[in-house]
């Protein structure tokens, strides 16, 4: 059952990511053509941005088979750390793109726009905003179903690309109507770059926390203690340790039991604690229970 679900998630991730890669390629070509025909440097620059977006698609396609692989002798806890690493790469690419967009907006604020744009250049940004929003919603759904932080991060990359096309669209419309309004492009690009920076931090923060063995939240820790102590025969619990593995937790805790019970009875209680936590706990991948006498 687990293998079947893993294979199904893998197929969905590959389908949506390959689709995103081809859409990025199509958008880059379309923006370059209409940007050249419409004399819009903003749209041509947006075409380069679409090409750079393909890097995150390649990262997900390359990494998904590795982080989806089952545990083995050399990786007894699985390969989910690789997913966190891919997520960090996507977050860094987003941050670099945002800083580049913001720097370009500030450095070209005083530039004069000699050649007036034409309306054909609007086609590139309009297509980008529509297709990228559709891709964002589809990829986000797949990422949440597969509980994949890297796929969710790639979804936000699609959303950031749609947003970064808005300044190009506004610039083309404004400069076509009145060349003196072209400065609007720079203001919009700066605002969007700040938004993309915020998105990149939201992606990077949990991934970096996982790579540094960050534990569960206080709410989840309290829930784990409560569930463990509700098992019949458990007189208390302490020494809880947790680690994040993707969207799941690895749990290690000590439970107090009657010191006079048999080894068989103690083992049964530890199995009941493990089952209760994995059934009712906060998305737990595995549990290690240590028995201690309640003295």
C-alpha positions in Angstrom: 0.0 0.0 0.0 2.8 2.4 0.9 4.8 1.5 -2.2 1.7 2.1 -4.4 1.0 5.5 -2.8 4.7 6.5 -3.2 4.6 5.5 -6.9 1.4 7.4 -7.4 2.8 10.5 -5.8 6.0 10.2 -7.9 3.9 10.0 -11.1 1.9 13.1 -10.2 5.0 15.1 -9.3 6.8 14.1 -12.5 3.7 15.0 -14.6 3.2 18.4 -13.1 6.9 19.2 -13.2 7.5 18.2 -16.8 4.4 20.3 -17.7 5.9 23.2 -15.9 9.2 22.8 -17.7 7.6 22.8 -21.2 5.4 25.8 -20.2 8.5 27.7 -19.2 10.2 26.9 -22.5 7.1 28.0 -24.4 6.7 31.2 -22.4 10.4 32.1 -22.8 10.2 31.7 -26.6 6.9 33.6 -26.8 8.1 36.5 -24.7 11.3 36.9 -26.7 9.4 37.0 -30.0 6.7 39.4 -28.9 9.1 41.5 -26.9 11.3 41.9 -30.0 8.4 42.7 -32.3 6.9 45.1 -29.7 10.2 46.8 -28.8 9.8 45.9 -25.1 13.0 45.4 -23.1 10.9 44.5 -20.1 9.2 41.6 -21.9 12.6 40.3 -23.3 14.0 40.4 -19.7 10.9 38.5 -18.5 11.7 35.9 -21.2 15.1 35.3 -19.6 13.4 35.0 -16.2 11.2 32.2 -17.6 14.3 30.4 -18.9 15.9 30.6 -15.4 12.7 29.1 -13.9 13.5 25.8 -15.7 16.3 25.3 -13.3 13.9 24.5 -10.4 11.9 22.2 -12.6 15.1 20.2 -13.4 16.0 20.2 -9.7 12.7 18.6 -8.7 12.8 16.1 -11.6 16.3 15.1 -10.6 15.7 14.9 -6.9 12.2 13.3 -6.7 13.4 9.8 -7.5 16.1 10.0 -4.8 14.0 11.5 -2.0 11.1 9.2 -2.8 13.2 6.0 -2.5 12.5 3.7 0.4 15.0 3.4 3.3 18.0 1.1 2.7 21.0 -0.2 4.6 23.0 3.1 4.1 19.9 5.4 4.7 17.8 3.7 7.4 15.7 6.8 7.8 15.1 7.3 4.1 16.2 10.0 1.8 14.0 12.9 2.8 16.9 15.2 3.7 17.6 15.5 -0.1 14.1 17.0 -0.5 15.0 19.6 2.1 18.2 20.3 0.2 16.3 20.7 -3.1 13.9 23.1 -1.3 16.8 25.2 -0.1 18.2 25.4 -3.7 14.8 26.6 -5.0 14.5 29.2 -2.2 18.0 30.5 -3.0 17.2 30.7 -6.7 14.1 32.7 -5.9 16.0 35.0 -3.6 18.7 35.6 -6.3 16.0 36.3 -8.9 14.3 38.8 -6.5 17.5 40.6 -5.7 18.4 40.8 -9.4 14.9 42.1 -10.3 15.1 44.7 -7.5 18.6 45.8 -8.4 17.7 46.2 -12.1 14.6 48.2 -11.1 16.6 50.6 -8.9 19.6 50.9 -11.3 17.4 51.8 -14.4 15.0 54.1 -12.7 16.5 57.2 -14.4 16.9 55.5 -17.8 15.2 57.0 -20.8 13.0 54.8 -23.0 13.7 56.0 -26.5 11.7 53.5 -28.6 8.0 53.3 -28.0 6.6 49.8 -27.4 3.6 48.4 -29.3 0.6 46.4 -28.0 1.8 43.0 -29.4 4.3 42.8 -26.5 1.4 42.6 -24.1 0.7 39.0 -25.2 3.8 37.6 -23.5 3.1 38.8 -19.9 -0.6 38.0 -20.2 0.1 34.4 -21.3 2.6 34.1 -18.5 0.3 35.4 -15.8 -2.5 33.1 -16.8 -0.5 29.9 -17.4 1.7 30.4 -14.4 -1.2 30.9 -12.1 -2.8 27.6 -13.4 0.5 25.8 -12.9 0.9 27.3 -9.4 -2.5 25.9 -8.3 -2.0 22.5 -9.9 1.6 22.1 -8.5 0.5 23.3 -5.0 -2.2 20.7 -4.9 0.2 17.9 -6.0 2.8 19.1 -3.5 0.3 19.1 -0.6 -1.1 15.6 -1.5 2.5 14.2 -1.8 3.6 16.2 1.4 6.6 17.4 -0.6 8.2 20.7 0.5 10.2 20.9 -2.7 7.1 20.6 -5.0 5.3 23.2 -2.8 8.4 25.5 -3.2 8.3 25.0 -7.0 4.6 25.9 -7.0 5.5 29.2 -5.3 8.2 29.7 -7.9 5.4 29.6 -10.5 3.4 32.1 -8.6 6.4 34.4 -8.3 7.0 34.2 -12.0 3.3 35.2 -12.6 3.8 38.2 -10.3 7.1 39.2 -11.9 5.3 39.4 -15.3 2.9 42.0 -14.0 5.5 44.9 -14.0 6.3 43.9 -17.6 2.6 44.0 -18.5 2.1 47.4 -16.8 5.3 48.8 -18.4 4.2 47.8 -21.9 0.7 49.2 -21.4 1.9 52.4 -19.8 4.7 53.1 -22.3 2.5 52.3 -25.3 -0.2 54.7 -24.1 2.4 57.3 -23.0 6.2 56.9 -23.1 6.6 59.2 -20.1 4.8 56.6 -17.9 7.5 53.9 -18.4 8.9 54.6 -14.9 5.9 52.6 -13.5 7.7 49.5 -14.6 10.5 50.1 -12.1 8.2 50.8 -9.1 6.2 47.7 -9.8 9.3 45.5 -10.3 10.7 46.7 -6.9 7.5 45.9 -5.1 7.3 42.4 -6.7 11.0 41.7 -5.9 10.3 42.4 -2.2 7.3 40.0 -2.3 9.4 37.3 -4.0 12.1 37.7 -1.3 9.4 37.1 1.4 8.3 34.0 -0.4 11.9 32.7 -0.7 12.3 33.2 3.1 9.1 31.3 3.8 10.5 28.4 1.7 14.0 28.5 3.1 13.1 28.8 6.8 11.5 25.4 7.3 13.9 23.6 5.0 16.9 25.0 6.8 15.3 24.1 10.2 14.9 20.5 9.0 18.5 20.3 7.8 19.6 21.5 11.3 17.5 18.8 13.0 14.8 21.1 14.3 12.3 19.4 16.4 8.5 19.5 16.7 6.6 22.5 17.8 5.5 22.9 21.4 1.9 22.1 20.4 3.0 18.8 18.8 5.2 17.9 21.7 2.3 18.3 24.1 0.0 16.2 21.9 2.6 13.4 21.8 2.9 13.4 25.6 -0.9 13.4 26.0 -1.4 10.5 23.5 1.3 8.4 25.1 0.0 8.9 28.6 -3.5 7.9 27.6 -2.3 4.3 26.7 -3.4 1.9 29.4 -0.4 0.9 31.6 1.6 4.0 31.0 2.2 6.0 34.2 4.1 8.9 32.6 6.4 9.9 29.8 9.5 12.1 29.5 12.8 12.6 27.6 10.9 13.3 24.3 13.1 13.9 21.3 11.8 14.7 17.8 13.3 15.4 14.4 11.7 16.6 11.2 11.9 14.5 8.0 10.1 16.3 5.3 6.6 16.9 6.5 6.8 14.1 9.1 8.4 13.5 12.5 10.6 10.9 14.0 9.8 10.5 17.7 11.9 9.1 20.5 10.5 9.1 24.1 10.7 7.3 27.4 7.5 5.9 29.1 7.1 4.9 32.8 5.5 1.5 33.5 5.0 -0.8 36.5 8.4 -2.1 37.5 7.0 -5.6 38.3 5.4 -6.3 34.9 7.0 -8.9 32.6 9.1 -8.0 29.6 6.3 -9.3 27.4 3.8 -7.0 29.0 6.2 -4.0 28.7 6.8 -4.7 25.1 3.1 -4.8 24.4 2.6 -1.4 26.0 5.5 0.1 24.0 3.8 -1.2 20.8 0.5 0.3 21.8 2.2 3.6 22.5 3.8 3.5 19.0 0.5 2.6 17.3 -1.4 5.3 19.2 1.1 8.0 18.2 1.3 7.0 14.6 -2.5 6.8 14.3 -3.4 9.9 16.3 -0.2 11.9 16.5 1.0 14.9 14.4 2.0 13.1 11.1 4.6 10.8 12.7 6.9 8.6 10.5 8.3 6.4 13.2 8.4 6.1 17.0 11.1 4.6 19.3 9.7 3.9 22.8 12.1 3.3 25.8 10.6 1.6 28.9 11.5 2.7 32.4 10.3 1.4 35.8 8.0 3.9 37.6 9.9 4.0 40.9 
